[in-house]
Amino acid sequence: MRNQSLIKDYLVRSQKRMKAVKTLFDEESWADVVRESQEVLELTLKALLRSAAVEVPRIYDVSGVLAEEKSRLPKKIQTQLDKIIAVSKSLRRDRELAFKEVTWILELVLSEVKI
């Protein structure tokens, strides 16, 4: 499905979020860097799929769809697709791990610190 305005929206949002990632990186907010980076990649890859007229599923990690639709992607991207898929899977996994780690720590602190 090609919706040029949606493709553009995804890419503009990706660029804006990258600015936020840079700020979070400078502040050494590592869990936020991972989370926001994964979201940047998700939006970017969904824009790529839409630009190739591929229906985009409502999932975070679209690496499986990228692999299935490789032939529809630009040749330059096809040559880098294995690396792109690996990064997408890695960020998704790291985001889940970061969320789990931060969640239990926050819960522990909230249970022990009276606010």
N, C-alpha and C positions, 0 to 999 in steps of 0.2 A: 504494500500500500504506500503510494507516494503522496504525501501531503507536505508540500514544500514549506508551508508556514510552520508545521509541527517539527519538521527536520531542522529548520532554522532556529526555532525556539529551543530545542534540545541542545543544539550546539552553542547558542548564546548562553544558556544556563550553565553549560559545562565550562565555558570560559570564565564566567563570573564565579563559579564555585572554585575554580583553580586559584583565583585570587584569594579566596577564603582559605584554601589549603595552604597557600604560601604563608599567610598570616599565622595559621595554626602551627605550621612547621617552625616558624621563627619563635613562637611562644612555647615550643617543645610540648605541645599538646598531642602526644603521639596517637592516642586512641581516636581522637577527632580527626587527625590526619588520615588515618586508615579509613575511617568511616566516610569522610567526605571524598577521599580519593576513589573509593569504590563507587560512590554515587556519580562522580564525574565520569568514570569509565562506563558505568551503566547507561547514562544518558548519551554518551558519545557512541557507544556500540548500538544502541537502539536507533539513533539517527542514521548510522551506517546501514543498518538493516532496512529501515524505511526508505532510504535513498536507493536501495537495490530492489524496491518493491516487494519486500518480504514482510509478511504479517508479523508483528512484534508481540510475543506473549507477555503476559503480566507476571514476569518473574525477574528476580534481580540479576542472576547470572545467565546471560544469553549465549554463552560459549557453545553450547550444544547446537543451537540454531545456526550460529556462525559456521560451524563445521558442516552441518547439513546443507547449507546454502552457499558454500564456498565458491562454486562456479558462477554465482550471480554477483559476486563482489568484484571490485576493481582489481586488476592484475597485481598492482603494487601491494595492495592489502593482502591478496592471496599469498604472496611470498612471505609475509610476516605473520600469517594467521596463527601458526602454531604458538608463536611467542605471545601474541595478543590473547589467545585462549588461556595460556598458562598464567598470564598476569591476572586475567579476569577471575579465574578459579582461585588463585592465591589470595587476591584481595577479598573475595567473598568469604573464604575460610578465615582469614585474619580478622575480618570485620566481626564475624560470629564469635571468634575467640576473644577479641577485645571487648565485645559487648558482655559476654559471660563473665569475664574477669572483673570488669568494672561494676557489673550488676551486684555480684556477691559482696564486693568490697563496700559499695554504697549501702547496701542493706545492712551489713555489719556495723558500719559507722552510724547509720541512722538509728540502729537499735541501741547503741551505746552512748551516743551523744545526744543530750537533751537540748532541743531547740525551741 
